[in-house]
């Protein structure tokens, strides 16, 4: 029969697997960025004299990035369900297919979950800890986001995109710096369409002017809505830290089998 340390190790094996996926994704994104997948092109608007900047997309974001992110998220979410299973066994109960770590839509739904087969066999102290974590919408936002993203992925592929943030300035031979352009009408769901207009300089442009610009690539979520716009790797690391902290909070309730 498992010891307390073996129970914790079994739960943490899921977190460690998530670590592997996060590391792989970090490396893959860095390599993608090094290949400089985005660039820009310029054109003068004959009617206004403004210089238009266009996005060039030389390489689309690999779809496998979404798959890797999904694997990391699912391992973290299931680590919590593994925790619930071990809590029931540690308390002398017999977990079944209904046993899980509940993350609910509201406080009212959480109260229903605490009085349901989902946590049947939890010790009173485990229930107290669970309530203190507030694993529901309006309580613990991180757990709610983790659960919502994992549920989305059960039915559809997580949708990611690259956000190219450009810093541009105009240096003029006679001194002075023109105003930086503002990215307008940018739709991240368009996946940075090649040759789409990205923005315009707000001052007339002279052929002798020097343009300095740089583009940084940030891989972010497009869907689900609950995490839209969040950078993928930092959010995965936040989820990872949160799940690890939750496991630590219940560590005293994971006991040797009698």
SERO-4910 file (N, C-alpha, C, O; in steps of 0.05 Angstrom, whole numbers):
BEGIN
 pado doro    nc1    nc2    nc3   cac1   cac2   cac3    cc1    cc2    cc3    oc1    oc2    oc3
  Unk    A     17    -24      0      0      0      0     18     25      0     39     25     12
  Unk    A      9     46    -13     26     70    -16     30     85     10     13     86     28
  Unk    A     54     96     12     61    114     35     53    142     27     45    148      4
  Unk    A     54    160     46     47    188     41     66    200     20     57    214      2
  Unk    A     92    194     22    111    205      2    105    194    -25    109    208    -45
  Unk    A     97    168    -27     90    156    -53     65    169    -65     63    172    -89
  Unk    A     46    176    -48     22    189    -58     29    217    -70     20    223    -92
  Unk    A     46    232    -56     54    258    -66     70    255    -92     66    271   -110
  Unk    A     87    235    -93    104    231   -117     86    224   -141     91    233   -163
  Unk    A     65    208   -136     47    201   -158     32    226   -169     29    229   -193
  Unk    A     24    244   -151     11    268   -160     30    286   -174     24    297   -195
  Unk    A     54    289   -163     74    307   -175     85    297   -201     96    312   -217
  Unk    A     81    271   -207     90    261   -233     75    274   -256     85    278   -277
  Unk    A     50    281   -250     34    295   -270     44    324   -274     45    334   -297
  Unk    A     52    337   -252     63    364   -254     90    363   -269     96    380   -285
  Unk    A    106    342   -263    132    340   -276    128    335   -306    144    345   -322
  Unk    A    108    321   -314    102    317   -342     95    343   -355    102    349   -378
  Unk    A     79    360   -341     72    386   -350     97    403   -354    100    418   -373
  Unk    A    116    401   -335    141    415   -337    156    408   -363    167    426   -376
  Unk    A    155    383   -370    168    374   -395    155    388   -419    169    397   -437
  Unk    A    129    388   -419    115    401   -442    121    431   -443    125    442   -464
  Unk    A    121    444   -420    126    473   -419    155    478   -429    159    497   -444
  Unk    A    174    462   -420    201    465   -429    204    461   -459    218    477   -473
  Unk    A    190    441   -470    191    436   -499    179    459   -514    190    467   -535
  Unk    A    157    470   -504    144    492   -518    161    517   -517    163    531   -537
  Unk    A    174    522   -494    191    545   -492    214    544   -512    221    564   -525
  Unk    A    226    520   -515    248    516   -534    238    520   -563    251    532   -579
  Unk    A    215    509   -569    204    510   -596    197    539   -604    201    547   -626
  Unk    A    186    554   -585    179    582   -590    204    598   -595    205    616   -613
  Unk    A    224    593   -579    250    608   -583    262    602   -610    271    621   -623
  Unk    A    261    577   -619    271    570   -645    255    583   -667    266    593   -687
  Unk    A    229    584   -664    211    596   -683    217    626   -685    218    637   -708
  Unk    A    221    639   -663    227    667   -662    254    673   -675    257    694   -689
  Unk    A    273    656   -671    300    659   -683    299    659   -713    316    671   -726
  Unk    A    279    644   -724    277    643   -753    265    668   -765    262    670   -790
  Unk    A    258    687   -748    247    713   -757    223    709   -775    224    715   -799
  Unk    A    201    698   -765    178    691   -781    162    715   -792    146    712   -809
  Unk    A    168    739   -780    153    763   -789    172    785   -798    195    787   -788
  Unk    A    162    801   -816    177    824   -825    157    846   -833    133    843   -828
  Unk    A    168    867   -845    150    889   -854    158    898   -881    181    894   -890
  Unk    A    139    911   -894    144    924   -920    131    951   -919    112    955   -903
  Unk    A    140    970   -936    130    997   -935    120   1006   -963    128    996   -983
  Unk    A    101   1024   -962     90   1036   -987     80   1063   -981     68   1068   -960
  Unk    A     84   1082   -999     74   1109   -996     45   1111  -1005     39   1101  -1027
  Unk    A     28   1123   -989      1   1128   -997      1   1153  -1015      7   1175  -1006
  Unk    A     -5   1151  -1041     -3   1173  -1060    -22   1196  -1053    -17   1219  -1061
  Unk    A    -43   1191  -1038    -63   1211  -1032    -55   1228  -1007    -61   1252  -1006
  Unk    A    -41   1215   -988    -35   1229   -963     -5   1234   -959      2   1250   -942
  Unk    A     11   1219   -974     40   1221   -969     49   1205   -945     73   1205   -939
  Unk    A     31   1192   -932     38   1175   -908     52   1150   -918     47   1140   -940
  Unk    A     69   1140   -901     81   1114   -907     66   1092   -892     63   1093   -868
  Unk    A     57   1073   -907     41   1051   -897     60   1028   -891     77   1021   -907
  Unk    A     56   1016   -868     72    992   -861     55    967   -863     32    966   -853
  Unk    A     66    948   -877     51    922   -881     66    900   -866     90    900   -863
  Unk    A     50    881   -856     61    858   -843     68    837   -864     53    832   -883
  Unk    A     92    825   -862     99    802   -878    102    778   -860    115    779   -839
  Unk    A     88    757   -868     89    732   -853    103    711   -869     93    702   -890
  Unk    A    127    705   -861    144    685   -876    139    657   -866    145    638   -880
  Unk    A    129    654   -842    124    627   -831    101    629   -811    101    645   -793
  Unk    A     81    612   -815     58    611   -797     66    597   -771     84    580   -771
  Unk    A     52    604   -750     57    591   -724     50    561   -727     27    555   -735
  Unk    A     68    543   -720     62    514   -721     38    507   -704     37    514   -680
  Unk    A     19    491   -715     -4    483   -699      3    465   -676    -12    464   -656
  Unk    A     26    452   -678     34    434   -656     39    449   -630     38    437   -609
  Unk    A     44    476   -632     47    491   -607     22    490   -590     24    488   -566
  Unk    A     -1    491   -603    -26    489   -588    -30    462   -576    -41    459   -554
  Unk    A    -20    441   -589    -22    414   -579     -5    410   -554    -13    398   -534
  Unk    A     19    421   -555     38    419   -532     26    434   -508     27    425   -486
  Unk    A     16    458   -513      4    474   -491    -20    459   -479    -23    459   -455
  Unk    A    -36    446   -496    -58    430   -487    -49    407   -469    -62    403   -448
  Unk    A    -28    394   -476    -18    371   -460     -9    381   -433    -14    368   -412
  Unk    A      4    404   -432     13    415   -406    -11    421   -388    -11    415   -365
  Unk    A    -31    435   -400    -54    443   -385    -69    418   -374    -78    418   -351
  Unk    A    -72    398   -391    -87    374   -382    -72    359   -360    -85    349   -342
  Unk    A    -46    358   -362    -31    345   -340    -34    360   -314    -36    347   -293
  Unk    A    -35    386   -315    -38    401   -290    -67    398   -279    -70    395   -254
  Unk    A    -86    398   -296   -114    395   -286   -118    367   -275   -131    364   -254
  Unk    A   -107    346   -288   -111    319   -278    -94    314   -252   -101    296   -237
  Unk    A    -73    330   -248    -58    327   -223    -77    333   -199    -74    321   -178
  Unk    A    -95    352   -203   -114    358   -181   -134    335   -177   -141    330   -154
  Unk    A   -142    322   -199   -160    299   -195   -145    276   -182   -157    261   -167
  Unk    A   -120    272   -189   -104    252   -175   -102    259   -145   -103    241   -129
  Unk    A    -99    284   -139    -98    292   -112   -124    284    -97   -123    273    -75
  Unk    A   -147    289   -110   -173    282    -97   -174    252    -92   -183    243    -70
  Unk    A   -165    236   -111   -165    207   -107   -148    198    -83   -157    182    -67
  Unk    A   -124    210    -81   -107    203    -59   -117    213    -32   -112    200    -12
  Unk    A   -132    235    -32   -143    245     -7   -165    226      4   -166    222     28
  Unk    A   -181    215    -14   -201    196     -6   -188    170      5   -196    160     26
  Unk    A   -168    160     -9   -155    136      0   -141    140     27   -142    123     44
  Unk    A   -128    164     30   -114    170     55   -133    171     78   -125    166    101
  Unk    A   -158    177     73   -178    179     94   -193    153     98   -213    151    112
  Unk    A   -183    131     86   -195    105     89   -219    100     71   -233     80     75
  Unk    A   -225    118     52   -247    114     34   -240     99      9   -216     92      5
  Unk    A   -260     94     -8   -255     81    -33   -264    100    -56   -288    103    -60
  Unk    A   -246    113    -69   -253    131    -91   -265    116   -115   -260     92   -118
  Unk    A   -281    129   -131   -293    117   -155   -292    137   -178   -279    158   -176
  Unk    A   -306    131   -199   -305    147   -224   -315    176   -219   -309    194   -235
  Unk    A   -330    180   -198   -341    207   -192   -322    224   -177   -325    248   -176
  Unk    A   -302    212   -165   -282    227   -148   -266    246   -165   -255    238   -186
  Unk    A   -266    271   -157   -250    291   -172   -245    316   -155   -257    318   -133
  Unk    A   -228    333   -165   -224    359   -151   -243    379   -164   -238    386   -187
  Unk    A   -263    387   -150   -284    404   -163   -274    433   -167   -263    446   -149
  Unk    A   -279    443   -191   -275    472   -197   -302    481   -209   -309    472   -231
  Unk    A   -316    498   -196   -344    504   -202   -349    531   -214   -332    548   -214
  Unk    A   -373    534   -225   -381    559   -239   -388    581   -220   -389    605   -228
  Unk    A   -393    574   -195   -402    595   -175   -398    584   -147   -394    560   -144
  Unk    A   -401    601   -128   -400    592   -100   -422    572    -94   -418    553    -80
  Unk    A   -446    578   -105   -469    560   -100   -463    532   -111   -469    512    -99
  Unk    A   -451    531   -135   -445    505   -148   -422    492   -132   -422    467   -129
  Unk    A   -404    507   -121   -383    496   -104   -395    483    -79   -387    461    -72
  Unk    A   -414    496    -67   -427    485    -43   -441    459    -50   -442    441    -33
  Unk    A   -453    458    -74   -465    433    -82   -444    411    -86   -449    388    -78
  Unk    A   -421    418    -98   -400    399   -103   -389    387    -77   -383    363    -76
  Unk    A   -386    404    -57   -376    395    -31   -394    375    -18   -386    359     -1
  Unk    A   -420    376    -25   -440    358    -14   -448    337    -34   -471    328    -35
  Unk    A   -428    329    -51   -434    310    -73   -414    287    -73   -394    288    -58
  Unk    A   -418    266    -89   -399    244    -91   -371    252   -101   -352    237    -98
  Unk    A   -369    276   -112   -343    285   -122   -322    285   -100   -299    278   -105
  Unk    A   -330    292    -76   -311    294    -54   -318    275    -31   -309    278     -9
  Unk    A   -335    256    -37   -343    236    -16   -318    221     -7   -304    210    -24
  Unk    A   -313    221     19   -290    208     29   -268    227     37   -248    219     50
  Unk    A   -271    253     30   -252    273     39   -255    276     70   -277    274     80
  Unk    A   -233    280     83   -234    286    112   -245    314    117   -244    330     99
  Unk    A   -256    319    140   -266    346    146   -244    368    142   -250    390    133
  Unk    A   -219    361    148   -197    380    144   -192    385    115   -187    407    106
  Unk    A   -195    364     99   -191    367     70   -213    385     58   -208    402     41
  Unk    A   -237    382     68   -260    399     59   -255    428     67   -260    446     52
  Unk    A   -244    431     92   -238    459    101   -217    472     83   -220    495     75
  Unk    A   -196    457     76   -175    467     58   -187    474     31   -181    494     19
  Unk    A   -204    455     21   -216    459     -6   -233    485     -6   -231    501    -24
  Unk    A   -248    489     15   -264    514     17   -247    539     18   -254    559      6
  Unk    A   -224    537     32   -207    560     34   -194    568      8   -187    591      4
  Unk    A   -191    549    -10   -178    554    -36   -198    569    -55   -189    583    -73
  Unk    A   -224    565    -50   -245    578    -66   -243    570    -96   -239    587   -113
  Unk    A   -245    544   -102   -241    535   -129   -267    539   -146   -280    520   -154
  Unk    A   -273    564   -151   -297    570   -167   -294    598   -179   -278    614   -171
  Unk    A   -311    603   -200   -311    629   -213   -319    651   -192   -339    648   -178
  Unk    A   -303    672   -191   -308    692   -171   -292    688   -146   -292    705   -128
  Unk    A   -279    664   -144   -262    658   -121   -233    657   -130   -218    677   -129
  Unk    A   -224    634   -138   -196    630   -147   -196    632   -178   -202    613   -192
  Unk    A   -188    655   -188   -189    659   -217   -170    641   -232   -175    633   -255
  Unk    A   -147    635   -220   -127    618   -234   -138    590   -238   -135    579   -260
  Unk    A   -150    578   -218   -161    551   -220   -184    551   -240   -188    533   -256
  Unk    A   -201    573   -240   -223    574   -259   -213    576   -287   -224    563   -305
  Unk    A   -191    591   -292   -180    593   -319   -168    566   -328   -171    558   -351
  Unk    A   -154    553   -310   -142    527   -316   -164    507   -324   -162    493   -344
  Unk    A   -185    506   -308   -207    487   -314   -221    494   -340   -227    476   -356
  Unk    A   -226    520   -344   -240    528   -369   -224    522   -394   -235    514   -414
  Unk    A   -198    526   -392   -181    521   -415   -179    491   -420   -179    483   -443
  Unk    A   -177    475   -399   -176    446   -403   -202    436   -414   -202    419   -432
  Unk    A   -225    446   -405   -251    438   -416   -254    445   -445   -264    429   -461
  Unk    A   -244    468   -453   -245    477   -481   -229    457   -498   -238    450   -520
  Unk    A   -206    450   -488   -188    432   -504   -199    404   -507   -190    390   -525
  Unk    A   -218    396   -490   -229    369   -493   -245    367   -519   -250    345   -529
  Unk    A   -254    390   -530   -271    389   -554   -259    403   -578   -266    397   -601
  Unk    A   -241    422   -573   -229    437   -595   -199    442   -589   -191    443   -566
  Unk    A   -184    446   -610   -156    452   -607   -152    480   -597   -165    498   -606
  Unk    A   -134    483   -577   -128    510   -567   -117    526   -590   -101    517   -606
  Unk    A   -127    551   -593   -119    568   -615    -99    589   -605   -104    604   -587
  Unk    A    -76    589   -618    -54    607   -611    -48    625   -634    -55    619   -657
  Unk    A    -35    648   -629    -27    665   -650     -1    679   -641      7    678   -618
  Unk    A     12    692   -660     35    708   -654     27    738   -654     13    746   -672
  Unk    A     36    752   -635     31    781   -634     57    795   -640     76    793   -624
  Unk    A     59    809   -662     83    823   -669     81    852   -659     64    867   -669
  Unk    A     97    859   -640     96    886   -629    120    902   -641    143    896   -635
  Unk    A    114    922   -657    135    936   -671    140    963   -658    121    978   -652
  Unk    A    165    970   -655    173    996   -646    186   1010   -669    206   1001   -679
  Unk    A    174   1032   -678    184   1046   -702    188   1076   -696    172   1088   -683
  Unk    A    210   1086   -706    214   1115   -705    228   1125   -730    241   1110   -744
  Unk    A    224   1150   -736    236   1162   -760    258   1181   -751    253   1200   -736
  Unk    A    283   1177   -761    305   1194   -754    310   1212   -779    314   1202   -801
  Unk    A    310   1238   -775    313   1257   -797    341   1269   -798    352   1276   -777
  Unk    A    352   1272   -822    379   1282   -824    383   1309   -811    405   1315   -800
  Unk    A    363   1326   -811    365   1353   -799    357   1353   -769    354   1374   -757
  Unk    A    354   1330   -758    347   1328   -730    318   1324   -726    301   1329   -743
  Unk    A    311   1314   -703    283   1310   -696    275   1281   -702    287   1267   -718
  Unk    A    255   1273   -688    244   1246   -692    214   1247   -698    200   1260   -683
  Unk    A    206   1234   -719    178   1234   -726    162   1217   -706    174   1201   -691
  Unk    A    136   1219   -706    121   1205   -686    119   1175   -693    119   1168   -717
  Unk    A    118   1158   -673    116   1130   -677     88   1123   -687     69   1135   -678
  Unk    A     87   1103   -705     60   1095   -714     46   1078   -694     58   1067   -675
  Unk    A     20   1077   -696      4   1061   -679     -9   1038   -695    -20   1043   -716
  Unk    A     -7   1014   -684    -19    991   -698    -49    994   -696    -61    996   -674
  Unk    A    -63    995   -719    -92   1000   -720   -106    976   -733    -95    963   -750
  Unk    A   -131    972   -724   -148    951   -736   -134    924   -737   -137    909   -756
  Unk    A   -119    918   -716   -105    892   -715   -123    871   -703   -133    875   -680
  Unk    A   -127    849   -717   -144    828   -707   -127    803   -703   -119    790   -722
  Unk    A   -121    796   -677   -103    773   -673   -114    747   -684    -99    728   -689
  Unk    A   -141    745   -687   -152    720   -698   -146    717   -727   -150    695   -738
  Unk    A   -136    738   -740   -128    736   -769   -101    723   -772    -92    719   -795
  Unk    A    -87    716   -750    -61    703   -751    -41    720   -767    -24    709   -781
  Unk    A    -42    746   -765    -23    763   -779    -22    757   -809     -2    746   -819
  Unk    A    -43    764   -823    -46    758   -851    -23    771   -867    -18    795   -862
  Unk    A    -11    756   -884     11    767   -900      2    790   -917    -19    789   -930
  Unk    A     17    812   -917     12    837   -932    -12    853   -922    -21    871   -936
  Unk    A    -22    846   -899    -44    862   -887    -32    888   -877    -10    889   -867
  Unk    A    -48    910   -880    -38    936   -870    -37    935   -840    -56    927   -826
  Unk    A    -14    942   -829    -10    941   -800    -13    968   -787    -22    970   -764
  Unk    A     -7    989   -801     -9   1015   -790      3   1036   -809     13   1029   -830
  Unk    A      1   1061   -801     11   1084   -817     27   1103   -799     21   1107   -776
  Unk    A     47   1115   -812     61   1137   -798     43   1161   -798     30   1167   -818
  Unk    A     42   1175   -776     24   1197   -773     36   1224   -783     24   1245   -780
  Unk    A     60   1222   -795     72   1246   -806     80   1240   -834     86   1216   -841
  Unk    A     81   1260   -852     91   1255   -879    120   1244   -878    135   1250   -860
  Unk    A    127   1228   -897    152   1214   -897    170   1224   -920    160   1227   -942
  Unk    A    195   1228   -914    214   1238   -934    233   1215   -941    240   1198   -924
  Unk    A    241   1213   -967    258   1191   -976    285   1191   -961    298   1170   -960
  Unk    A    294   1214   -951    320   1215   -937    318   1206   -908    338   1203   -894
  Unk    A    293   1203   -898    290   1195   -870    298   1166   -866    296   1149   -884
  Unk    A    308   1160   -843    317   1133   -835    296   1121   -817    287   1133   -798
  Unk    A    288   1097   -824    268   1083   -808    282   1061   -791    295   1043   -802
  Unk    A    278   1062   -765    288   1041   -748    263   1027   -736    246   1039   -724
  Unk    A    263   1001   -739    240    986   -727    250    959   -718    270    948   -727
  Unk    A    235    948   -700    240    920   -691    214    906   -685    194    919   -678
  Unk    A    214    880   -689    190    864   -684    197    842   -664    217    828   -668
  Unk    A    181    840   -644    184    818   -625    160    799   -628    138    808   -632
  Unk    A    166    774   -625    145    753   -628    136    743   -601    152    734   -585
  Unk    A    110    745   -596     99    734   -571     77    715   -578     58    722   -592
  Unk    A     79    690   -569     58    670   -576     37    672   -554     43    668   -530
  Unk    A     12    677   -562    -10    681   -543    -34    665   -550    -37    655   -572
  Unk    A    -52    663   -531    -78    649   -535    -97    667   -551    -98    691   -546
  Unk    A   -111    655   -569   -134    668   -582   -160    657   -571   -179    672   -565
  Unk    A   -161    631   -567   -183    617   -554   -172    597   -535   -151    586   -539
  Unk    A   -187    592   -513   -213    602   -506   -213    631   -497   -192    642   -490
  Unk    A   -237    642   -496   -240    670   -489   -228    676   -461   -218    698   -456
  Unk    A   -230    657   -443   -222    661   -415   -192    669   -413   -184    681   -393
  Unk    A   -176    660   -432   -147    667   -431   -138    682   -456   -114    684   -461
  Unk    A   -156    693   -471   -150    707   -496   -130    730   -491   -135    746   -474
  Unk    A   -109    730   -507    -89    751   -504    -66    746   -485    -46    760   -485
  Unk    A    -69    725   -469    -48    718   -449    -25    704   -464    -30    686   -480
  Unk    A     -1    712   -457     23    698   -468     23    669   -458     19    664   -434
  Unk    A     28    650   -476     24    622   -470     43    612   -448     33    602   -427
  Unk    A     69    615   -451     88    603   -432     85    615   -405     85    600   -385
  Unk    A     84    642   -402     80    653   -375     55    643   -361     55    638   -337
  Unk    A     33    640   -377      8    631   -364     11    601   -356      1    594   -335
  Unk    A     24    585   -372     28    557   -365     44    555   -339     39    538   -322
  Unk    A     64    572   -337     81    572   -312     64    581   -288     68    571   -266
  Unk    A     46    600   -292     28    608   -270     10    585   -262      7    580   -238
  Unk    A     -1    571   -281    -18    548   -275     -2    527   -260    -12    515   -241
  Unk    A     22    522   -269     39    502   -256     45    509   -227     43    492   -210
  Unk    A     52    534   -222     57    543   -194     32    540   -177     34    533   -154
  Unk    A     10    547   -188    -16    546   -173    -22    517   -165    -29    512   -142
  Unk    A    -20    499   -184    -26    471   -178     -7    460   -158    -15    445   -139
  Unk    A     18    466   -160     38    457   -141     32    468   -113     35    453    -93
  Unk    A     23    493   -111     16    504    -85     -8    490    -73    -10    485    -49
  Unk    A    -28    484    -90    -51    470    -80    -44    442    -69    -54    434    -48
  Unk    A    -27    428    -83    -18    402    -74     -4    405    -47     -9    389    -28
  Unk    A     12    425    -44     26    429    -19      7    435      4     11    426     27
  Unk    A    -15    449     -2    -34    455     19    -48    430     30    -56    429     54
  Unk    A    -50    409     14    -63    384     23    -43    363     32    -51    341     39
  Unk    A    -17    370     32      3    349     37     -1    336     64      4    312     67
  Unk    A    -10    351     84    -13    339    111    -36    319    112    -38    303    131
  Unk    A    -53    319     91    -76    300     90    -70    275     75    -86    257     73
  Unk    A    -46    274     63    -38    250     47    -21    232     66      1    239     74
  Unk    A    -33    210     73    -21    193     95    -15    165     85    -24    156     64
  Unk    A      2    152    101      8    124     95    -17    107     98    -34    112    115
  Unk    A    -19     86     81    -41     68     83    -39     51    108    -17     43    115
  Unk    A    -61     46    120    -60     29    145    -62     -1    137    -62    -18    155
***
